[in-house]
């Protein structure tokens, strides 16, 4: 697992702890932003 993937796993774990207190659209926006970040960090977004 790359450092970027590990960081995203850590962030996702934290978000899961507080998901009940957040709006669904905010969670979707955060997860989508993390996906974009991971794609850019690993080069998968260039396909």
PDBQT receptor file of N, H, CA, C and O in Angstrom, charges set to zero:
ATOM      1  N   UNK A   1       0.856  -1.181   0.000  1.00  0.00    +0.000 N 
ATOM      2  CA  UNK A   1       0.000   0.000   0.000  1.00  0.00    +0.000 C 
ATOM      3  C   UNK A   1       0.899   1.241   0.000  1.00  0.00    +0.000 C 
ATOM      4  O   UNK A   1       1.832   1.355   0.794  1.00  0.00    +0.000 OA
ATOM      5  N   UNK A   2       0.590   2.160  -0.910  1.00  0.00    +0.000 N 
ATOM      6  H   UNK A   2      -0.168   2.067  -1.556  1.00  0.00    +0.000 HD
ATOM      7  CA  UNK A   2       1.395   3.377  -1.016  1.00  0.00    +0.000 C 
ATOM      8  C   UNK A   2       1.074   4.323   0.139  1.00  0.00    +0.000 C 
ATOM      9  O   UNK A   2       0.042   4.168   0.792  1.00  0.00    +0.000 OA
ATOM     10  N   UNK A   3       1.938   5.294   0.397  1.00  0.00    +0.000 N 
ATOM     11  H   UNK A   3       2.776   5.420  -0.134  1.00  0.00    +0.000 HD
ATOM     12  CA  UNK A   3       1.634   6.275   1.438  1.00  0.00    +0.000 C 
ATOM     13  C   UNK A   3       0.315   7.027   1.173  1.00  0.00    +0.000 C 
ATOM     14  O   UNK A   3      -0.428   7.328   2.107  1.00  0.00    +0.000 OA
ATOM     15  N   UNK A   4       0.032   7.324  -0.100  1.00  0.00    +0.000 N 
ATOM     16  H   UNK A   4       0.635   7.080  -0.859  1.00  0.00    +0.000 HD
ATOM     17  CA  UNK A   4      -1.227   8.013  -0.420  1.00  0.00    +0.000 C 
ATOM     18  C   UNK A   4      -2.421   7.135  -0.086  1.00  0.00    +0.000 C 
ATOM     19  O   UNK A   4      -3.410   7.616   0.467  1.00  0.00    +0.000 OA
ATOM     20  N   UNK A   5      -2.336   5.857  -0.415  1.00  0.00    +0.000 N 
ATOM     21  H   UNK A   5      -1.533   5.467  -0.864  1.00  0.00    +0.000 HD
ATOM     22  CA  UNK A   5      -3.430   4.931  -0.099  1.00  0.00    +0.000 C 
ATOM     23  C   UNK A   5      -3.610   4.796   1.412  1.00  0.00    +0.000 C 
ATOM     24  O   UNK A   5      -4.736   4.753   1.907  1.00  0.00    +0.000 OA
ATOM     25  N   UNK A   6      -2.504   4.729   2.136  1.00  0.00    +0.000 N 
ATOM     26  H   UNK A   6      -1.589   4.764   1.735  1.00  0.00    +0.000 HD
ATOM     27  CA  UNK A   6      -2.582   4.629   3.599  1.00  0.00    +0.000 C 
ATOM     28  C   UNK A   6      -3.213   5.882   4.197  1.00  0.00    +0.000 C 
ATOM     29  O   UNK A   6      -4.036   5.792   5.107  1.00  0.00    +0.000 OA
ATOM     30  N   UNK A   7      -2.826   7.047   3.685  1.00  0.00    +0.000 N 
ATOM     31  H   UNK A   7      -2.157   7.120   2.945  1.00  0.00    +0.000 HD
ATOM     32  CA  UNK A   7      -3.404   8.294   4.178  1.00  0.00    +0.000 C 
ATOM     33  C   UNK A   7      -4.908   8.331   3.931  1.00  0.00    +0.000 C 
ATOM     34  O   UNK A   7      -5.675   8.754   4.796  1.00  0.00    +0.000 OA
ATOM     35  N   UNK A   8      -5.321   7.890   2.761  1.00  0.00    +0.000 N 
ATOM     36  H   UNK A   8      -4.697   7.546   2.059  1.00  0.00    +0.000 HD
ATOM     37  CA  UNK A   8      -6.752   7.889   2.445  1.00  0.00    +0.000 C 
ATOM     38  C   UNK A   8      -7.485   6.884   3.320  1.00  0.00    +0.000 C 
ATOM     39  O   UNK A   8      -8.601   7.158   3.762  1.00  0.00    +0.000 OA
ATOM     40  N   UNK A   9      -6.886   5.731   3.582  1.00  0.00    +0.000 N 
ATOM     41  H   UNK A   9      -5.980   5.509   3.223  1.00  0.00    +0.000 HD
ATOM     42  CA  UNK A   9      -7.498   4.771   4.507  1.00  0.00    +0.000 C 
ATOM     43  C   UNK A   9      -7.679   5.391   5.889  1.00  0.00    +0.000 C 
ATOM     44  O   UNK A   9      -8.724   5.218   6.517  1.00  0.00    +0.000 OA
ATOM     45  N   UNK A  10      -6.659   6.117   6.365  1.00  0.00    +0.000 N 
ATOM     46  H   UNK A  10      -5.811   6.258   5.855  1.00  0.00    +0.000 HD
ATOM     47  CA  UNK A  10      -6.744   6.758   7.678  1.00  0.00    +0.000 C 
ATOM     48  C   UNK A  10      -7.846   7.812   7.708  1.00  0.00    +0.000 C 
ATOM     49  O   UNK A  10      -8.614   7.886   8.667  1.00  0.00    +0.000 OA
ATOM     50  N   UNK A  11      -7.922   8.625   6.659  1.00  0.00    +0.000 N 
ATOM     51  H   UNK A  11      -7.298   8.565   5.880  1.00  0.00    +0.000 HD
ATOM     52  CA  UNK A  11      -8.951   9.665   6.592  1.00  0.00    +0.000 C 
ATOM     53  C   UNK A  11     -10.334   9.026   6.534  1.00  0.00    +0.000 C 
ATOM     54  O   UNK A  11     -11.263   9.482   7.202  1.00  0.00    +0.000 OA
ATOM     55  N   UNK A  12     -10.466   7.974   5.737  1.00  0.00    +0.000 N 
ATOM     56  H   UNK A  12      -9.712   7.604   5.194  1.00  0.00    +0.000 HD
ATOM     57  CA  UNK A  12     -11.753   7.292   5.619  1.00  0.00    +0.000 C 
ATOM     58  C   UNK A  12     -12.190   6.703   6.951  1.00  0.00    +0.000 C 
ATOM     59  O   UNK A  12     -13.370   6.756   7.296  1.00  0.00    +0.000 OA
ATOM     60  N   UNK A  13     -11.253   6.143   7.700  1.00  0.00    +0.000 N 
ATOM     61  H   UNK A  13     -10.294   6.100   7.420  1.00  0.00    +0.000 HD
ATOM     62  CA  UNK A  13     -11.586   5.585   9.011  1.00  0.00    +0.000 C 
ATOM     63  C   UNK A  13     -12.104   6.667   9.952  1.00  0.00    +0.000 C 
ATOM     64  O   UNK A  13     -13.058   6.447  10.698  1.00  0.00    +0.000 OA
ATOM     65  N   UNK A  14     -11.474   7.828   9.910  1.00  0.00    +0.000 N 
ATOM     66  H   UNK A  14     -10.699   8.006   9.303  1.00  0.00    +0.000 HD
ATOM     67  CA  UNK A  14     -11.934   8.944  10.751  1.00  0.00    +0.000 C 
ATOM     68  C   UNK A  14     -13.329   9.392  10.319  1.00  0.00    +0.000 C 
ATOM     69  O   UNK A  14     -14.198   9.633  11.157  1.00  0.00    +0.000 OA
ATOM     70  N   UNK A  15     -13.539   9.502   9.005  1.00  0.00    +0.000 N 
ATOM     71  H   UNK A  15     -12.833   9.306   8.324  1.00  0.00    +0.000 HD
ATOM     72  CA  UNK A  15     -14.859   9.906   8.512  1.00  0.00    +0.000 C 
ATOM     73  C   UNK A  15     -15.931   8.914   8.926  1.00  0.00    +0.000 C 
ATOM     74  O   UNK A  15     -17.048   9.309   9.261  1.00  0.00    +0.000 OA
ATOM     75  N   UNK A  16     -15.604   7.633   8.906  1.00  0.00    +0.000 N 
ATOM     76  H   UNK A  16     -14.697   7.312   8.634  1.00  0.00    +0.000 HD
ATOM     77  CA  UNK A  16     -16.577   6.615   9.310  1.00  0.00    +0.000 C 
ATOM     78  C   UNK A  16     -17.014   6.801  10.762  1.00  0.00    +0.000 C 
ATOM     79  O   UNK A  16     -18.161   6.517  11.105  1.00  0.00    +0.000 OA
ATOM     80  N   UNK A  17     -16.112   7.271  11.607  1.00  0.00    +0.000 N 
ATOM     81  H   UNK A  17     -15.180   7.502  11.328  1.00  0.00    +0.000 HD
ATOM     82  CA  UNK A  17     -16.449   7.491  13.017  1.00  0.00    +0.000 C 
ATOM     83  C   UNK A  17     -17.502   8.590  13.182  1.00  0.00    +0.000 C 
ATOM     84  O   UNK A  17     -18.328   8.534  14.092  1.00  0.00    +0.000 OA
ATOM     85  N   UNK A  18     -17.465   9.596  12.287  1.00  0.00    +0.000 N 
ATOM     86  H   UNK A  18     -16.794   9.641  11.547  1.00  0.00    +0.000 HD
ATOM     87  CA  UNK A  18     -18.332  10.759  12.443  1.00  0.00    +0.000 C 
ATOM     88  C   UNK A  18     -19.395  10.866  11.361  1.00  0.00    +0.000 C 
ATOM     89  O   UNK A  18     -20.063  11.894  11.248  1.00  0.00    +0.000 OA
ATOM     90  N   UNK A  19     -19.558   9.817  10.564  1.00  0.00    +0.000 N 
ATOM     91  H   UNK A  19     -19.016   8.982  10.656  1.00  0.00    +0.000 HD
ATOM     92  CA  UNK A  19     -20.485   9.848   9.428  1.00  0.00    +0.000 C 
ATOM     93  C   UNK A  19     -21.922  10.122   9.868  1.00  0.00    +0.000 C 
ATOM     94  O   UNK A  19     -22.672  10.775   9.142  1.00  0.00    +0.000 OA
ATOM     95  N   UNK A  20     -22.310   9.641  11.029  1.00  0.00    +0.000 N 
ATOM     96  H   UNK A  20     -21.701   9.111  11.618  1.00  0.00    +0.000 HD
ATOM     97  CA  UNK A  20     -23.687   9.847  11.503  1.00  0.00    +0.000 C 
ATOM     98  C   UNK A  20     -23.981  11.314  11.789  1.00  0.00    +0.000 C 
ATOM     99  O   UNK A  20     -25.144  11.716  11.827  1.00  0.00    +0.000 OA
ATOM    100  N   UNK A  21     -22.943  12.113  11.991  1.00  0.00    +0.000 N 
ATOM    101  H   UNK A  21     -21.999  11.786  11.960  1.00  0.00    +0.000 HD
ATOM    102  CA  UNK A  21     -23.122  13.520  12.320  1.00  0.00    +0.000 C 
ATOM    103  C   UNK A  21     -22.967  14.415  11.095  1.00  0.00    +0.000 C 
ATOM    104  O   UNK A  21     -23.080  15.636  11.202  1.00  0.00    +0.000 OA
ATOM    105  N   UNK A  22     -22.707  13.815   9.926  1.00  0.00    +0.000 N 
ATOM    106  H   UNK A  22     -22.615  12.823   9.838  1.00  0.00    +0.000 HD
ATOM    107  CA  UNK A  22     -22.463  14.600   8.718  1.00  0.00    +0.000 C 
ATOM    108  C   UNK A  22     -23.590  14.390   7.713  1.00  0.00    +0.000 C 
ATOM    109  O   UNK A  22     -24.246  13.348   7.706  1.00  0.00    +0.000 OA
ATOM    110  N   UNK A  23     -23.804  15.386   6.873  1.00  0.00    +0.000 N 
ATOM    111  H   UNK A  23     -23.272  16.233   6.879  1.00  0.00    +0.000 HD
ATOM    112  CA  UNK A  23     -24.768  15.247   5.788  1.00  0.00    +0.000 C 
ATOM    113  C   UNK A  23     -24.212  14.298   4.744  1.00  0.00    +0.000 C 
ATOM    114  O   UNK A  23     -23.008  14.281   4.490  1.00  0.00    +0.000 OA
ATOM    115  N   UNK A  24     -25.092  13.507   4.136  1.00  0.00    +0.000 N 
ATOM    116  H   UNK A  24     -26.070  13.521   4.343  1.00  0.00    +0.000 HD
ATOM    117  CA  UNK A  24     -24.681  12.535   3.129  1.00  0.00    +0.000 C 
ATOM    118  C   UNK A  24     -23.956  13.202   1.961  1.00  0.00    +0.000 C 
ATOM    119  O   UNK A  24     -22.963  12.665   1.470  1.00  0.00    +0.000 OA
ATOM    120  N   UNK A  25     -24.429  14.348   1.513  1.00  0.00    +0.000 N 
ATOM    121  H   UNK A  25     -25.235  14.785   1.912  1.00  0.00    +0.000 HD
ATOM    122  CA  UNK A  25     -23.780  15.029   0.391  1.00  0.00    +0.000 C 
ATOM    123  C   UNK A  25     -22.365  15.454   0.736  1.00  0.00    +0.000 C 
ATOM    124  O   UNK A  25     -21.489  15.433  -0.128  1.00  0.00    +0.000 OA
ATOM    125  N   UNK A  26     -22.125  15.839   1.984  1.00  0.00    +0.000 N 
ATOM    126  H   UNK A  26     -22.837  15.855   2.686  1.00  0.00    +0.000 HD
ATOM    127  CA  UNK A  26     -20.765  16.188   2.407  1.00  0.00    +0.000 C 
ATOM    128  C   UNK A  26     -19.856  14.965   2.370  1.00  0.00    +0.000 C 
ATOM    129  O   UNK A  26     -18.708  15.054   1.936  1.00  0.00    +0.000 OA
ATOM    130  N   UNK A  27     -20.366  13.831   2.822  1.00  0.00    +0.000 N 
ATOM    131  H   UNK A  27     -21.299  13.759   3.175  1.00  0.00    +0.000 HD
ATOM    132  CA  UNK A  27     -19.582  12.600   2.816  1.00  0.00    +0.000 C 
ATOM    133  C   UNK A  27     -19.246  12.200   1.382  1.00  0.00    +0.000 C 
ATOM    134  O   UNK A  27     -18.113  11.820   1.088  1.00  0.00    +0.000 OA
ATOM    135  N   UNK A  28     -20.234  12.287   0.492  1.00  0.00    +0.000 N 
ATOM    136  H   UNK A  28     -21.155  12.595   0.731  1.00  0.00    +0.000 HD
ATOM    137  CA  UNK A  28     -20.004  11.949  -0.911  1.00  0.00    +0.000 C 
ATOM    138  C   UNK A  28     -18.951  12.868  -1.512  1.00  0.00    +0.000 C 
ATOM    139  O   UNK A  28     -18.075  12.406  -2.243  1.00  0.00    +0.000 OA
ATOM    140  N   UNK A  29     -19.023  14.149  -1.217  1.00  0.00    +0.000 N 
ATOM    141  H   UNK A  29     -19.735  14.524  -0.623  1.00  0.00    +0.000 HD
ATOM    142  CA  UNK A  29     -18.056  15.118  -1.740  1.00  0.00    +0.000 C 
ATOM    143  C   UNK A  29     -16.650  14.812  -1.235  1.00  0.00    +0.000 C 
ATOM    144  O   UNK A  29     -15.691  14.870  -2.004  1.00  0.00    +0.000 OA
ATOM    145  N   UNK A  30     -16.520  14.490   0.033  1.00  0.00    +0.000 N 
ATOM    146  H   UNK A  30     -17.299  14.443   0.658  1.00  0.00    +0.000 HD
ATOM    147  CA  UNK A  30     -15.214  14.175   0.612  1.00  0.00    +0.000 C 
ATOM    148  C   UNK A  30     -14.638  12.907  -0.014  1.00  0.00    +0.000 C 
ATOM    149  O   UNK A  30     -13.467  12.874  -0.393  1.00  0.00    +0.000 OA
ATOM    150  N   UNK A  31     -15.459  11.868  -0.123  1.00  0.00    +0.000 N 
ATOM    151  H   UNK A  31     -16.410  11.895   0.184  1.00  0.00    +0.000 HD
ATOM    152  CA  UNK A  31     -14.985  10.612  -0.686  1.00  0.00    +0.000 C 
ATOM    153  C   UNK A  31     -14.594  10.796  -2.149  1.00  0.00    +0.000 C 
ATOM    154  O   UNK A  31     -13.591  10.239  -2.596  1.00  0.00    +0.000 OA
ATOM    155  N   UNK A  32     -15.372  11.566  -2.895  1.00  0.00    +0.000 N 
ATOM    156  H   UNK A  32     -16.187  12.018  -2.532  1.00  0.00    +0.000 HD
ATOM    157  CA  UNK A  32     -15.032  11.818  -4.294  1.00  0.00    +0.000 C 
ATOM    158  C   UNK A  32     -13.716  12.586  -4.401  1.00  0.00    +0.000 C 
ATOM    159  O   UNK A  32     -12.895  12.300  -5.273  1.00  0.00    +0.000 OA
ATOM    160  N   UNK A  33     -13.521  13.544  -3.531  1.00  0.00    +0.000 N 
ATOM    161  H   UNK A  33     -14.188  13.777  -2.823  1.00  0.00    +0.000 HD
ATOM    162  CA  UNK A  33     -12.270  14.301  -3.536  1.00  0.00    +0.000 C 
ATOM    163  C   UNK A  33     -11.083  13.402  -3.188  1.00  0.00    +0.000 C 
ATOM    164  O   UNK A  33     -10.004  13.547  -3.762  1.00  0.00    +0.000 OA
ATOM    165  N   UNK A  34     -11.280  12.483  -2.258  1.00  0.00    +0.000 N 
ATOM    166  H   UNK A  34     -12.156  12.365  -1.792  1.00  0.00    +0.000 HD
ATOM    167  CA  UNK A  34     -10.217  11.535  -1.918  1.00  0.00    +0.000 C 
ATOM    168  C   UNK A  34      -9.902  10.626  -3.102  1.00  0.00    +0.000 C 
ATOM    169  O   UNK A  34      -8.739  10.296  -3.334  1.00  0.00    +0.000 OA
ATOM    170  N   UNK A  35     -10.919  10.221  -3.848  1.00  0.00    +0.000 N 
ATOM    171  H   UNK A  35     -11.864  10.489  -3.659  1.00  0.00    +0.000 HD
ATOM    172  CA  UNK A  35     -10.719   9.380  -5.022  1.00  0.00    +0.000 C 
ATOM    173  C   UNK A  35      -9.867  10.117  -6.055  1.00  0.00    +0.000 C 
ATOM    174  O   UNK A  35      -8.934   9.549  -6.622  1.00  0.00    +0.000 OA
ATOM    175  N   UNK A  36     -10.196  11.382  -6.290  1.00  0.00    +0.000 N 
ATOM    176  H   UNK A  36     -10.953  11.844  -5.829  1.00  0.00    +0.000 HD
ATOM    177  CA  UNK A  36      -9.430  12.180  -7.246  1.00  0.00    +0.000 C 
ATOM    178  C   UNK A  36      -7.989  12.338  -6.771  1.00  0.00    +0.000 C 
ATOM    179  O   UNK A  36      -7.053  12.214  -7.561  1.00  0.00    +0.000 OA
ATOM    180  N   UNK A  37      -7.816  12.609  -5.496  1.00  0.00    +0.000 N 
ATOM    181  H   UNK A  37      -8.577  12.710  -4.854  1.00  0.00    +0.000 HD
ATOM    182  CA  UNK A  37      -6.474  12.756  -4.940  1.00  0.00    +0.000 C 
ATOM    183  C   UNK A  37      -5.667  11.483  -5.119  1.00  0.00    +0.000 C 
ATOM    184  O   UNK A  37      -4.504  11.535  -5.519  1.00  0.00    +0.000 OA
ATOM    185  N   UNK A  38      -6.272  10.344  -4.827  1.00  0.00    +0.000 N 
ATOM    186  H   UNK A  38      -7.217  10.302  -4.502  1.00  0.00    +0.000 HD
ATOM    187  CA  UNK A  38      -5.573   9.074  -4.964  1.00  0.00    +0.000 C 
ATOM    188  C   UNK A  38      -5.232   8.786  -6.421  1.00  0.00    +0.000 C 
ATOM    189  O   UNK A  38      -4.133   8.321  -6.721  1.00  0.00    +0.000 OA
ATOM    190  N   UNK A  39      -6.166   9.059  -7.323  1.00  0.00    +0.000 N 
ATOM    191  H   UNK A  39      -7.059   9.437  -7.079  1.00  0.00    +0.000 HD
ATOM    192  CA  UNK A  39      -5.893   8.836  -8.750  1.00  0.00    +0.000 C 
ATOM    193  C   UNK A  39      -4.718   9.690  -9.210  1.00  0.00    +0.000 C 
ATOM    194  O   UNK A  39      -3.863   9.216  -9.957  1.00  0.00    +0.000 OA
ATOM    195  N   UNK A  40      -4.671  10.932  -8.773  1.00  0.00    +0.000 N 
ATOM    196  H   UNK A  40      -5.367  11.317  -8.165  1.00  0.00    +0.000 HD
ATOM    197  CA  UNK A  40      -3.583  11.822  -9.173  1.00  0.00    +0.000 C 
ATOM    198  C   UNK A  40      -2.267  11.409  -8.531  1.00  0.00    +0.000 C 
ATOM    199  O   UNK A  40      -1.210  11.521  -9.153  1.00  0.00    +0.000 OA
ATOM    200  N   UNK A  41      -2.323  10.937  -7.307  1.00  0.00    +0.000 N 
ATOM    201  H   UNK A  41      -3.181  10.845  -6.803  1.00  0.00    +0.000 HD
ATOM    202  CA  UNK A  41      -1.107  10.550  -6.594  1.00  0.00    +0.000 C 
ATOM    203  C   UNK A  41      -0.506   9.265  -7.155  1.00  0.00    +0.000 C 
ATOM    204  O   UNK A  41       0.713   9.094  -7.146  1.00  0.00    +0.000 OA
ATOM    205  N   UNK A  42      -1.352   8.363  -7.643  1.00  0.00    +0.000 N 
ATOM    206  H   UNK A  42      -2.342   8.502  -7.650  1.00  0.00    +0.000 HD
ATOM    207  CA  UNK A  42      -0.865   7.077  -8.135  1.00  0.00    +0.000 C 
ATOM    208  C   UNK A  42      -0.722   7.051  -9.642  1.00  0.00    +0.000 C 
ATOM    209  O   UNK A  42      -0.167   6.103 -10.198  1.00  0.00    +0.000 OA
ATOM    210  N   UNK A  43      -1.214   8.078 -10.308  1.00  0.00    +0.000 N 
ATOM    211  H   UNK A  43      -1.665   8.848  -9.856  1.00  0.00    +0.000 HD
ATOM    212  CA  UNK A  43      -1.120   8.140 -11.758  1.00  0.00    +0.000 C 
ATOM    213  C   UNK A  43      -2.254   7.425 -12.467  1.00  0.00    +0.000 C 
ATOM    214  O   UNK A  43      -2.265   7.370 -13.697  1.00  0.00    +0.000 OA
ATOM    215  N   UNK A  44      -3.219   6.870 -11.721  1.00  0.00    +0.000 N 
ATOM    216  H   UNK A  44      -3.210   6.914 -10.722  1.00  0.00    +0.000 HD
ATOM    217  CA  UNK A  44      -4.339   6.154 -12.329  1.00  0.00    +0.000 C 
ATOM    218  C   UNK A  44      -5.315   7.085 -13.032  1.00  0.00    +0.000 C 
ATOM    219  O   UNK A  44      -6.113   6.636 -13.854  1.00  0.00    +0.000 OA
ATOM    220  N   UNK A  45      -5.264   8.352 -12.725  1.00  0.00    +0.000 N 
ATOM    221  H   UNK A  45      -4.616   8.717 -12.057  1.00  0.00    +0.000 HD
ATOM    222  CA  UNK A  45      -6.199   9.288 -13.322  1.00  0.00    +0.000 C 
ATOM    223  C   UNK A  45      -5.828   9.685 -14.732  1.00  0.00    +0.000 C 
ATOM    224  O   UNK A  45      -6.549  10.459 -15.363  1.00  0.00    +0.000 OA
ATOM    225  N   UNK A  46      -4.728   9.177 -15.239  1.00  0.00    +0.000 N 
ATOM    226  H   UNK A  46      -4.143   8.549 -14.727  1.00  0.00    +0.000 HD
ATOM    227  CA  UNK A  46      -4.272   9.564 -16.579  1.00  0.00    +0.000 C 
ATOM    228  C   UNK A  46      -4.735   8.603 -17.660  1.00  0.00    +0.000 C 
ATOM    229  O   UNK A  46      -4.329   8.738 -18.814  1.00  0.00    +0.000 OA
ATOM    230  N   UNK A  47      -5.566   7.647 -17.319  1.00  0.00    +0.000 N 
ATOM    231  H   UNK A  47      -5.896   7.537 -16.381  1.00  0.00    +0.000 HD
ATOM    232  CA  UNK A  47      -6.030   6.654 -18.296  1.00  0.00    +0.000 C 
ATOM    233  C   UNK A  47      -7.092   7.229 -19.199  1.00  0.00    +0.000 C 
ATOM    234  O   UNK A  47      -7.595   6.532 -20.081  1.00  0.00    +0.000 OA
TER     235      UNK A  47
